[in-house]
Amino acid sequence: MRTLWEIQGANTVIRSNPRFKRMLAKRPITEQNDLKEITAKLNAARPLVQRIRNSLGGHVETHFLTQAIDNLEWDRFGFFEVGQKIKETHYKFAGELVIEMLLTGVPSGKREAQLGRDMETLAGLLPIVERLEIIIFIYAISRGLV
């Protein structure tokens, strides 16, 4: 999530750069459209990426965890398996907490649909990293590096 957040920010900055705009205008329309599509997907996913980054990205913030625990339905459960060694101990309840953190504030009847939409949005972002080579390519061409 942090990488996607940084990509979104970098994309915003570079797209507003007058020099980059001139370079982009000289490229084929397909490349221009690819970059528009990347930008649209990143912008549409920004609230979701920000929410996940703030609640789960790299660390778990106490506020979000507390809120998730407070909102857990009474019938939700998970397992905590204690082994003889630490590597044999499993925290299988953590998935329930993560899902609750992702769905905090979503009414119970709409949670499954919301989770599906969120996962679909995230899956749609996966090809973006690969397609960002367009920006690097445009820069390399304009500088005579290729």
MODELLER restraints for C-alpha pairs under 7 A, 6 or more apart:
rsr = mdl.restraints
at = mdl.atoms
rsr.add(forms.Gaussian(group=physical.xy_distance, feature=features.Distance(at['CA:1:A'], at['CA:49:A']), mean=5.92, stdev=0.5))
rsr.add(forms.Gaussian(group=physical.xy_distance, feature=features.Distance(at['CA:1:A'], at['CA:52:A']), mean=6.92, stdev=0.5))
rsr.add(forms.Gaussian(group=physical.xy_distance, feature=features.Distance(at['CA:1:A'], at['CA:53:A']), mean=5.35, stdev=0.5))
rsr.add(forms.Gaussian(group=physical.xy_distance, feature=features.Distance(at['CA:1:A'], at['CA:57:A']), mean=6.11, stdev=0.5))
rsr.add(forms.Gaussian(group=physical.xy_distance, feature=features.Distance(at['CA:2:A'], at['CA:53:A']), mean=6.17, stdev=0.5))
rsr.add(forms.Gaussian(group=physical.xy_distance, feature=features.Distance(at['CA:2:A'], at['CA:57:A']), mean=6.62, stdev=0.5))
rsr.add(forms.Gaussian(group=physical.xy_distance, feature=features.Distance(at['CA:5:A'], at['CA:49:A']), mean=6.66, stdev=0.5))
rsr.add(forms.Gaussian(group=physical.xy_distance, feature=features.Distance(at['CA:8:A'], at['CA:42:A']), mean=5.84, stdev=0.5))
rsr.add(forms.Gaussian(group=physical.xy_distance, feature=features.Distance(at['CA:14:A'], at['CA:20:A']), mean=6.57, stdev=0.5))
rsr.add(forms.Gaussian(group=physical.xy_distance, feature=features.Distance(at['CA:15:A'], at['CA:21:A']), mean=6.58, stdev=0.5))
rsr.add(forms.Gaussian(group=physical.xy_distance, feature=features.Distance(at['CA:23:A'], at['CA:138:A']), mean=6.85, stdev=0.5))
rsr.add(forms.Gaussian(group=physical.xy_distance, feature=features.Distance(at['CA:23:A'], at['CA:142:A']), mean=6.64, stdev=0.5))
rsr.add(forms.Gaussian(group=physical.xy_distance, feature=features.Distance(at['CA:24:A'], at['CA:32:A']), mean=6.58, stdev=0.5))
rsr.add(forms.Gaussian(group=physical.xy_distance, feature=features.Distance(at['CA:24:A'], at['CA:138:A']), mean=6.93, stdev=0.5))
rsr.add(forms.Gaussian(group=physical.xy_distance, feature=features.Distance(at['CA:31:A'], at['CA:134:A']), mean=6.88, stdev=0.5))
rsr.add(forms.Gaussian(group=physical.xy_distance, feature=features.Distance(at['CA:38:A'], at['CA:128:A']), mean=6.21, stdev=0.5))
rsr.add(forms.Gaussian(group=physical.xy_distance, feature=features.Distance(at['CA:41:A'], at['CA:125:A']), mean=6.95, stdev=0.5))
rsr.add(forms.Gaussian(group=physical.xy_distance, feature=features.Distance(at['CA:45:A'], at['CA:121:A']), mean=6.52, stdev=0.5))
rsr.add(forms.Gaussian(group=physical.xy_distance, feature=features.Distance(at['CA:52:A'], at['CA:102:A']), mean=6.85, stdev=0.5))
rsr.add(forms.Gaussian(group=physical.xy_distance, feature=features.Distance(at['CA:55:A'], at['CA:61:A']), mean=5.83, stdev=0.5))
rsr.add(forms.Gaussian(group=physical.xy_distance, feature=features.Distance(at['CA:55:A'], at['CA:64:A']), mean=5.70, stdev=0.5))
rsr.add(forms.Gaussian(group=physical.xy_distance, feature=features.Distance(at['CA:64:A'], at['CA:101:A']), mean=6.33, stdev=0.5))
rsr.add(forms.Gaussian(group=physical.xy_distance, feature=features.Distance(at['CA:65:A'], at['CA:101:A']), mean=6.63, stdev=0.5))
rsr.add(forms.Gaussian(group=physical.xy_distance, feature=features.Distance(at['CA:68:A'], at['CA:97:A']), mean=6.43, stdev=0.5))
rsr.add(forms.Gaussian(group=physical.xy_distance, feature=features.Distance(at['CA:68:A'], at['CA:100:A']), mean=5.29, stdev=0.5))
rsr.add(forms.Gaussian(group=physical.xy_distance, feature=features.Distance(at['CA:68:A'], at['CA:101:A']), mean=5.10, stdev=0.5))
rsr.add(forms.Gaussian(group=physical.xy_distance, feature=features.Distance(at['CA:68:A'], at['CA:104:A']), mean=6.31, stdev=0.5))
rsr.add(forms.Gaussian(group=physical.xy_distance, feature=features.Distance(at['CA:72:A'], at['CA:100:A']), mean=6.76, stdev=0.5))
rsr.add(forms.Gaussian(group=physical.xy_distance, feature=features.Distance(at['CA:77:A'], at['CA:93:A']), mean=6.77, stdev=0.5))
rsr.add(forms.Gaussian(group=physical.xy_distance, feature=features.Distance(at['CA:78:A'], at['CA:92:A']), mean=5.73, stdev=0.5))
rsr.add(forms.Gaussian(group=physical.xy_distance, feature=features.Distance(at['CA:78:A'], at['CA:93:A']), mean=3.80, stdev=0.5))
rsr.add(forms.Gaussian(group=physical.xy_distance, feature=features.Distance(at['CA:78:A'], at['CA:96:A']), mean=6.69, stdev=0.5))
rsr.add(forms.Gaussian(group=physical.xy_distance, feature=features.Distance(at['CA:79:A'], at['CA:91:A']), mean=6.50, stdev=0.5))
rsr.add(forms.Gaussian(group=physical.xy_distance, feature=features.Distance(at['CA:79:A'], at['CA:92:A']), mean=4.90, stdev=0.5))
rsr.add(forms.Gaussian(group=physical.xy_distance, feature=features.Distance(at['CA:79:A'], at['CA:93:A']), mean=5.06, stdev=0.5))
rsr.add(forms.Gaussian(group=physical.xy_distance, feature=features.Distance(at['CA:80:A'], at['CA:90:A']), mean=5.87, stdev=0.5))
rsr.add(forms.Gaussian(group=physical.xy_distance, feature=features.Distance(at['CA:80:A'], at['CA:91:A']), mean=4.84, stdev=0.5))
rsr.add(forms.Gaussian(group=physical.xy_distance, feature=features.Distance(at['CA:80:A'], at['CA:92:A']), mean=5.78, stdev=0.5))
rsr.add(forms.Gaussian(group=physical.xy_distance, feature=features.Distance(at['CA:80:A'], at['CA:93:A']), mean=6.37, stdev=0.5))
rsr.add(forms.Gaussian(group=physical.xy_distance, feature=features.Distance(at['CA:81:A'], at['CA:89:A']), mean=5.35, stdev=0.5))
rsr.add(forms.Gaussian(group=physical.xy_distance, feature=features.Distance(at['CA:81:A'], at['CA:90:A']), mean=4.98, stdev=0.5))
rsr.add(forms.Gaussian(group=physical.xy_distance, feature=features.Distance(at['CA:81:A'], at['CA:91:A']), mean=6.52, stdev=0.5))
rsr.add(forms.Gaussian(group=physical.xy_distance, feature=features.Distance(at['CA:82:A'], at['CA:88:A']), mean=6.89, stdev=0.5))
rsr.add(forms.Gaussian(group=physical.xy_distance, feature=features.Distance(at['CA:82:A'], at['CA:89:A']), mean=4.54, stdev=0.5))
rsr.add(forms.Gaussian(group=physical.xy_distance, feature=features.Distance(at['CA:82:A'], at['CA:90:A']), mean=6.65, stdev=0.5))
rsr.add(forms.Gaussian(group=physical.xy_distance, feature=features.Distance(at['CA:83:A'], at['CA:89:A']), mean=4.62, stdev=0.5))
rsr.add(forms.Gaussian(group=physical.xy_distance, feature=features.Distance(at['CA:103:A'], at['CA:111:A']), mean=6.55, stdev=0.5))
rsr.add(forms.Gaussian(group=physical.xy_distance, feature=features.Distance(at['CA:140:A'], at['CA:146:A']), mean=5.88, stdev=0.5))
